[in-house]
Amino acid sequence: MRHIHATWAGLILLGMLLPPAQAEQDLPTFERPAYSPVLRQAEDWSGLSGLDTTATGDWFDRIKYVPLSGDGKVWASFGGQLRLRTETWSNFGFGPANDDTYLLSRLRLHGDLHIGENLRFFAEGKSALATDRDLPGGRRGLDVDELDLLQAFAELTVPLNEKLTLRVQGGRQMLLFSKQRLVSPLDWSNTMRSWDGVLATVSAEVWKVTGFWTRFAPIQKYEFNDSTDDDQLYGLYATGKCMDCDITFDAYWLGRDRDPLGEERHTIGGRIGGKLFSAFDYDLEGAYQFGDIGGLDIGAYMIASQFGYTFANCPAKPRLFLGVDYASGDDDPADGDSGTFSQLFPLGHAYLGYIDVVGRQNILDLSAGVSLTPFKKLTVSLTGHVFRRAEVNDALYNAGAAVVRAGAPGTSRDVGGEIDLVVKYKLDRHTLLMVGYSHFFPGRFIEQTGSSKDIDFVYTSIQFTF
């Protein structure tokens, strides 16, 4: 409880320190970008050029556009994000007496230097800390990265013609592709993910294609995060939109080499999403994997989907949704093939339950839920999941791809169910409050293979972005 009080006290202190905003009608007009919660380099603050940033209605505008040359062609932008989150667990990992409450804190600070229209340098540091965590694993690499470099890259933009632009980024950076089912910086974790490498993106109106080669930089809690040749991620990712309809498309090839495992895995896939008749929305993604791992031939696949309907004319604008997620497992470990789908670097937390017991490997997930917007700044969502293993001989894997329980002939496919309640309140353009509760109901497979206590997870979060 003391952690929760400290979190709210921090928010109140921030509110007291900041001056009140000016009335909108008194402010100079410019196209203010929204704060990007994850990739801060996506923000463009050049619209502040030529304006008095002390009179634009937000104290932080003073540091969002800082001219460094008389003609304004060289300028800098600064910002950051502070997040505090309390987590309370009961029966973590299905174990009795695995109970604890602790506080996670994360500070991100960045600087963005623009030299003309074509050259840019971006750097971002982080400090992720945690109070004592008396659960299995203690303070993990997901929780603590005392002081490190999250991103540091140079970016060169080259116009190829009136419609084509080439952008090349080299250095340390976070990767985020589309719905983040396979490649994500994992913002939910306290420490996030980074890679060292090169990205080259060709953009043409509503289409863009990115080619990249990177090395993963694993978390070293109290030392600098060095990238390693042992884990390389590379590929091509194309995304675009239909110009005459509300449809988006993705197509990708992702390669991952992990030397310690003798793994060379290739993932080819695609996604389509959009709206129909303004009320229906849909999202479909599928991928197939091939290659080899430890002398075994890889043949695996996944299918993900969600369909929703929004009652826009009803109070709170309820959206009802249904989803089906399937990721293949290995039906015969002795046949010389590997059929277990690899989720790569996912944001599994967003799709397969907030408790993170289930990952996108050897799993069938049937989900349904409702989201509400009682008023503009408040959203509430409730989601239910039913989980079953795809193959009884394969394990249950968690969101980090670790084995939760090994599979065996004769064991049940029934993993269990989960409910997730999430409440978000956007206090202002800087401050986001979040409260959540999740409960996992163990199924027959969990009961057959060890401790099977129900899991409860409660969290509160405050995030301040500037």
C-alpha positions in Angstrom: 0.0 0.0 0.0 2.9 2.4 0.7 4.0 2.0 -2.9 0.6 3.0 -4.2 0.6 6.1 -2.0 4.0 7.0 -3.2 2.9 6.7 -6.8 -0.1 9.0 -6.4 2.0 11.5 -4.4 4.4 11.7 -7.3 1.6 12.6 -9.6 0.2 15.3 -7.3 3.7 16.8 -7.0 4.1 17.0 -10.8 0.7 18.7 -11.1 1.8 21.3 -8.5 5.0 22.1 -10.2 3.6 22.7 -13.7 2.0 26.0 -14.5 -1.6 26.1 -15.6 -2.3 25.9 -19.3 -3.5 28.9 -21.2 -6.9 29.1 -22.7 -7.0 27.5 -26.2 -8.3 30.6 -27.9 -5.3 32.6 -26.8 -2.7 30.2 -28.2 -0.7 30.4 -31.5 -1.9 27.6 -33.8 0.4 24.8 -35.0 0.1 21.2 -35.7 0.9 19.7 -32.3 2.1 16.1 -32.6 0.8 13.6 -30.1 3.3 12.2 -27.7 4.4 8.8 -28.9 4.3 6.5 -25.9 7.0 4.1 -27.2 9.0 5.4 -30.2 9.7 9.0 -29.2 11.7 9.5 -32.5 8.3 9.4 -34.3 7.4 12.8 -33.0 7.9 15.9 -35.3 8.1 19.1 -33.4 9.3 21.3 -36.4 5.8 23.0 -36.4 7.1 25.1 -33.4 9.6 26.8 -35.7 9.1 30.6 -35.6 6.7 30.5 -32.7 7.1 31.8 -29.2 7.3 28.5 -27.3 6.6 30.3 -24.0 3.1 31.2 -25.3 1.9 28.0 -27.0 0.1 26.6 -23.9 2.4 23.9 -22.7 5.5 24.6 -20.5 7.4 21.7 -22.2 7.2 23.3 -25.6 10.2 25.3 -24.5 12.4 22.2 -24.9 10.6 20.6 -27.8 12.0 23.0 -30.4 15.3 24.6 -29.6 16.9 26.5 -32.6 20.7 26.2 -32.8 21.3 28.3 -35.9 20.1 31.6 -37.0 18.1 30.2 -39.9 16.5 27.5 -37.8 17.8 24.7 -39.9 19.8 23.2 -37.0 17.6 22.5 -34.1 17.2 20.2 -31.1 14.3 18.6 -29.2 14.4 17.1 -25.7 12.0 15.0 -23.8 11.4 12.0 -21.5 9.0 9.8 -19.8 8.6 8.7 -16.1 6.6 5.6 -15.3 5.8 4.2 -11.9 3.9 0.9 -11.6 3.0 -1.2 -8.5 2.4 -4.9 -9.0 0.7 -7.1 -6.5 0.7 -10.9 -7.0 -1.0 -13.8 -5.3 0.1 -17.3 -6.1 2.6 -16.2 -8.8 3.4 -19.1 -11.1 0.5 -21.1 -9.6 2.6 -21.6 -6.4 1.1 -21.2 -3.0 2.5 -18.3 -0.9 4.1 -16.7 -4.0 2.7 -13.4 -2.9 4.3 -10.0 -3.1 3.8 -6.3 -3.8 6.6 -4.1 -5.3 7.2 -0.9 -7.2 8.8 -0.6 -10.7 10.1 2.7 -11.8 11.4 3.7 -15.2 12.9 7.0 -16.4 13.6 7.7 -20.1 15.3 10.9 -21.4 16.1 11.7 -25.0 17.7 14.3 -27.2 17.0 14.7 -30.9 19.4 16.8 -33.1 18.3 17.9 -36.6 20.9 19.2 -39.1 19.0 20.5 -42.0 16.2 18.4 -43.5 18.2 15.2 -44.2 20.4 14.5 -41.2 19.4 13.6 -37.6 21.0 12.2 -34.5 18.8 10.6 -31.8 19.9 9.4 -28.3 17.8 8.0 -25.5 18.9 6.8 -22.1 17.0 4.8 -19.4 17.1 3.9 -15.8 14.8 1.0 -14.7 14.6 0.1 -11.0 12.6 -2.1 -8.7 12.1 -2.4 -5.0 12.6 -5.9 -3.5 10.8 -8.6 -5.4 10.3 -11.7 -3.3 9.0 -13.9 -6.1 10.7 -16.6 -8.2 13.5 -14.9 -10.2 13.8 -12.0 -7.8 14.5 -8.7 -9.6 14.7 -10.0 -13.2 16.1 -8.5 -16.4 12.5 -7.5 -17.1 12.5 -5.3 -14.0 16.0 -3.8 -13.6 18.4 -2.1 -15.9 20.1 0.4 -13.6 21.5 2.8 -16.2 21.8 2.2 -19.9 21.5 3.4 -23.5 18.1 2.6 -24.9 18.7 4.2 -28.3 21.5 6.0 -30.2 21.4 6.2 -33.9 22.1 8.5 -36.9 19.4 8.9 -39.5 19.9 10.1 -43.1 16.9 10.9 -45.3 17.4 11.0 -49.1 14.6 12.0 -51.5 14.8 9.7 -54.5 12.1 11.5 -56.5 8.9 13.4 -55.9 7.2 10.3 -54.5 10.0 8.1 -53.1 12.1 8.7 -50.0 14.9 6.6 -48.6 15.6 6.8 -44.9 18.6 5.0 -43.4 19.1 4.5 -39.6 22.3 3.1 -38.1 23.0 2.4 -34.4 21.1 1.2 -31.4 17.4 1.4 -31.8 14.1 -0.2 -30.8 12.1 -2.2 -33.4 8.4 -2.1 -33.7 6.5 -3.6 -36.6 2.7 -3.3 -37.1 0.7 -5.0 -34.3 3.8 -6.2 -32.5 2.8 -9.8 -32.5 6.4 -10.9 -33.5 8.7 -7.9 -33.1 8.2 -5.4 -30.3 10.3 -3.2 -28.0 8.0 -4.6 -25.2 7.0 -1.4 -23.5 5.1 -3.3 -20.8 8.4 -4.5 -19.4 10.3 -2.1 -17.2 13.5 -2.4 -19.2 12.3 -2.7 -22.9 14.2 -4.2 -25.8 17.0 -2.7 -28.0 18.9 -3.9 -31.0 22.1 -2.7 -32.7 22.1 -2.5 -36.5 20.9 -0.8 -39.7 17.4 -0.1 -41.0 16.7 1.2 -44.5 13.1 2.3 -45.3 11.7 3.3 -48.7 8.5 5.2 -48.5 6.1 5.9 -51.3 2.8 7.7 -50.4 0.9 5.1 -48.4 3.4 2.3 -48.7 6.7 1.7 -47.0 9.2 -1.2 -47.1 11.9 -1.6 -44.4 14.9 -3.8 -44.7 17.0 -4.4 -41.6 19.8 -6.3 -40.0 20.3 -6.2 -36.3 21.9 -7.8 -33.3 19.9 -8.1 -30.1 21.2 -6.4 -26.9 20.2 -8.5 -23.9 19.7 -6.9 -20.6 22.6 -6.9 -18.2 21.1 -5.4 -15.1 24.1 -3.6 -13.7 26.4 -3.4 -16.8 26.2 -1.9 -20.3 23.9 -3.9 -22.6 26.3 -5.2 -25.3 24.7 -6.6 -28.4 25.7 -10.1 -29.5 26.3 -12.1 -32.7 24.6 -15.0 -30.9 21.2 -13.5 -31.6 20.6 -11.8 -35.0 17.3 -10.5 -36.4 17.0 -9.4 -40.0 14.5 -9.2 -42.8 12.0 -7.2 -44.9 8.8 -5.6 -43.7 6.3 -4.0 -46.0 3.2 -2.1 -44.9 0.6 0.0 -46.7 -3.0 1.2 -47.0 -5.7 1.0 -49.6 -6.1 4.6 -50.8 -9.9 4.3 -51.4 -10.9 2.2 -48.4 -10.0 1.6 -44.8 -7.8 -1.4 -45.2 -4.1 -1.9 -44.2 -1.8 -4.6 -45.4 1.5 -6.0 -44.1 3.8 -8.6 -45.7 7.1 -9.7 -44.1 10.0 -12.0 -44.0 11.9 -12.2 -40.7 15.1 -14.2 -40.1 16.5 -15.0 -36.8 19.9 -16.8 -36.2 20.8 -18.0 -32.7 24.2 -19.6 -32.6 24.0 -21.2 -29.2 20.9 -23.2 -30.2 22.1 -23.9 -33.7 19.0 -22.1 -35.0 18.3 -20.5 -38.4 14.6 -19.7 -38.5 12.7 -17.8 -41.2 9.2 -16.4 -40.8 7.1 -15.4 -43.7 3.7 -13.9 -43.1 1.1 -11.2 -43.7 -1.7 -9.2 -42.1 -4.8 -7.5 -43.2 -7.0 -5.2 -41.1 -9.5 -2.4 -41.3 -13.2 -1.5 -41.0 -16.4 -2.4 -42.8 -19.5 -0.1 -42.8 -17.8 2.0 -40.0 -19.0 -0.3 -37.2 -17.2 -3.6 -38.0 -13.5 -4.0 -37.6 -11.2 -6.9 -38.2 -7.6 -8.0 -37.9 -6.2 -11.2 -39.5 -2.5 -12.3 -39.4 -0.8 -15.5 -40.4 2.8 -16.7 -40.5 4.8 -19.8 -41.5 8.2 -20.7 -40.2 10.9 -22.9 -41.7 14.6 -23.5 -41.2 16.5 -25.7 -38.8 17.3 -25.8 -35.1 19.7 -28.2 -33.4 19.6 -30.5 -36.4 15.8 -30.5 -36.6 13.8 -29.2 -39.6 11.4 -26.4 -38.6 7.8 -26.4 -39.9 5.5 -24.2 -37.8 2.8 -21.7 -38.2 0.5 -19.3 -36.4 -2.9 -17.6 -37.1 -4.2 -14.6 -35.2 -7.5 -12.8 -35.6 -9.9 -10.4 -33.9 -13.3 -9.2 -35.0 -15.2 -6.3 -33.4 -18.4 -4.3 -33.6 -18.8 -0.8 -32.1 -22.2 0.6 -31.1 -21.2 4.2 -31.8 -24.6 5.7 -31.1 -25.0 4.0 -27.7 -23.8 5.5 -24.4 -20.1 4.7 -23.7 -19.8 3.5 -27.3 -19.3 -0.2 -26.4 -17.2 -2.4 -28.7 -17.7 -6.1 -28.6 -14.9 -8.3 -29.9 -14.1 -12.0 -30.5 -10.6 -13.4 -31.2 -9.0 -16.7 -32.1 -5.2 -17.2 -31.8 -3.5 -20.4 -32.8 0.3 -21.3 -32.7 1.4 -24.7 -33.6 3.2 -27.2 -31.3 5.4 -30.2 -31.8 3.3 -33.4 -31.9 6.3 -35.8 -31.9 9.6 -34.7 -30.4 11.3 -37.8 -31.8 10.4 -37.4 -35.5 13.3 -35.2 -36.5 11.1 -32.1 -37.0 10.3 -29.1 -34.9 6.7 -28.0 -35.1 6.7 -25.5 -32.3 6.1 -21.9 -33.5 8.6 -19.4 -32.2 7.0 -16.0 -31.1 10.4 -14.2 -31.7 10.3 -10.9 -29.8 6.5 -10.4 -29.1 4.2 -8.1 -27.3 2.4 -11.2 -26.1 1.2 -9.3 -23.1 -1.4 -7.5 -25.2 -2.9 -10.5 -26.8 -2.7 -13.6 -24.6 -3.5 -12.3 -21.1 -1.8 -9.8 -18.8 -0.6 -12.5 -16.4 1.8 -13.7 -19.1 1.5 -17.4 -18.3 0.7 -18.1 -21.9 2.8 -17.3 -25.0 2.2 -17.7 -28.7 3.7 -21.2 -28.9 1.7 -24.5 -28.9 -1.5 -22.7 -27.9 -5.1 -22.2 -28.9 -6.7 -19.1 -27.4 -10.4 -18.2 -27.7 -11.0 -14.7 -26.5 -14.0 -12.4 -26.1 -14.6 -9.0 -24.5 -16.0 -5.6 -24.4 -14.5 -2.1 -24.3 -16.2 1.1 -23.2 -15.5 4.8 -23.4 -17.8 6.3 -20.7 -16.4 9.7 -21.5 -13.6 11.0 -23.7 -10.6 10.5 -21.3 -11.7 7.1 -19.8 -11.6 3.7 -21.4 -12.5 0.4 -19.7 -12.0 -3.1 -21.2 -12.8 -6.6 -20.0 -11.4 -9.6 -21.8 -11.9 -13.3 -21.2 -9.6 -16.1 -22.5 -9.9 -19.8 -22.8 -6.5 -21.6 -23.4 -5.8 -25.1 -24.7 -2.5 -26.6 -25.9 -2.3 -27.4 -29.6 -0.3 -30.6 -29.0 -0.3 -32.7 -25.8 3.3 -33.8 -26.2 4.5 -30.2 -26.3 4.9 -27.8 -23.4 3.0 -24.8 -22.2 5.2 -21.7 -22.9 4.9 -18.3 -21.3 5.2 -14.8 -22.8 9.0 -15.0 -22.6 9.1 -18.4 -24.4 10.1 -20.3 -21.2 8.6 -23.6 -20.4 5.9 -23.3 -17.7 5.0 -27.0 -17.7 6.4 -29.8 -19.9 4.0 -31.8 -22.0 3.5 -35.6 -21.8 1.3 -38.2 -23.4 -2.0 -38.6 -21.7 -2.1 -35.1 -20.2 -5.0 -32.7 -20.9 -5.0 -29.9 -23.5 -7.0 -27.7 -21.0 -4.6 -25.0 -19.8 -7.3 -22.8 -18.1 -8.8 -19.4 -18.5 -8.1 -15.8 -17.7 -10.0 -12.5 -17.2 -8.4 -9.1 -17.6 -10.0 -5.9 -16.5 -8.1 -2.7 -17.6 -9.1 0.9 -16.8 -7.2 3.8 -18.4 -7.7 7.5 -17.7 -5.8 10.2 -19.7 -5.6 13.0 -17.2 -4.1 15.4 -19.8 -1.7 15.2 -22.8 1.1 14.2 -20.5 -0.4 12.0 -17.9 -1.9 8.5 -18.2 -3.3 6.6 -15.3 -3.9 2.8 -15.5 -5.4 0.3 -13.1 -5.8 -3.4 -13.9 -6.9 -6.7 -12.4 -6.3 -10.2 -13.8 -7.3 -13.7 -12.6 -6.1 -17.0 -14.0 -8.2 -20.1 -13.5 -6.0 -23.2 -13.8 -7.2 -26.0 -16.1 -6.8 -29.7 -16.0 -3.3 -29.7 -17.5 -2.0 -27.4 -14.7 -3.6 -29.6 -12.1 -2.0 -32.7 -13.6 1.5 -31.3 -13.7 2.1 -29.5 -10.4 0.9 -26.8 -8.1 -2.4 -25.3 -9.4 -3.4 -22.3 -7.3 -5.4 -19.6 -8.9 -3.3 -16.5 -9.8 -4.3 -12.9 -9.0 -2.6 -9.9 -10.4 -3.3 -6.3 -9.5 -1.4 -3.2 -10.8 -1.6 0.6 -10.8 0.4 2.7 -13.1 1.2 6.4 -13.7 3.0 7.5 -16.8 4.1 11.1 -17.4 5.5 11.9 -20.9 7.1 15.2 -21.9 
